[in-house]
């Protein structure tokens, strides 16, 4: 399972992105929290295409 699939499953399980830090040529660190269970997780992602796919997913699934 790639990182994008893991993030989609985490969203299904109630986690939401609370922050991400992205460097131009390095890793993107993504921080998640499940506000019902108070659990938190962090993932590191590499690769431009995967980072853009994840950012788009997070932005589309964020509360506005």
JONORQUI-V528796 format. One record per residue. RES is the residue in one small letter. OMEGA is omega in whole degrees, 0 to 359 (NA if undefined). Layout:
res->{RES & RES}
omega->{OMEGA & OMEGA}
This chain:
res->{x & x & x & x & x & x & x & x & x & x & x & x & x & x & x & x & x & x & x & x & x & x & x & x & x & x & x & x & x & x & x & x & x & x & x & x & x & x & x & x & x & x & x & x & x & x & x & x & x & x & x & x & x & x & x & x & x & x & x & x & x & x & x & x}
omega->{179 & 184 & 180 & 178 & 177 & 181 & 177 & 178 & 178 & 177 & 176 & 181 & 175 & 178 & 175 & 177 & 176 & 179 & 167 & 178 & 182 & 173 & 186 & 185 & 185 & 182 & 171 & 176 & 183 & 182 & 183 & 175 & 171 & 187 & 176 & 183 & 182 & 175 & 175 & 182 & 174 & 178 & 174 & 183 & 176 & 175 & 185 & 184 & 181 & 179 & 180 & 178 & 180 & 178 & 179 & 179 & 181 & 181 & 179 & 184 & 179 & 173 & 182 & NA}
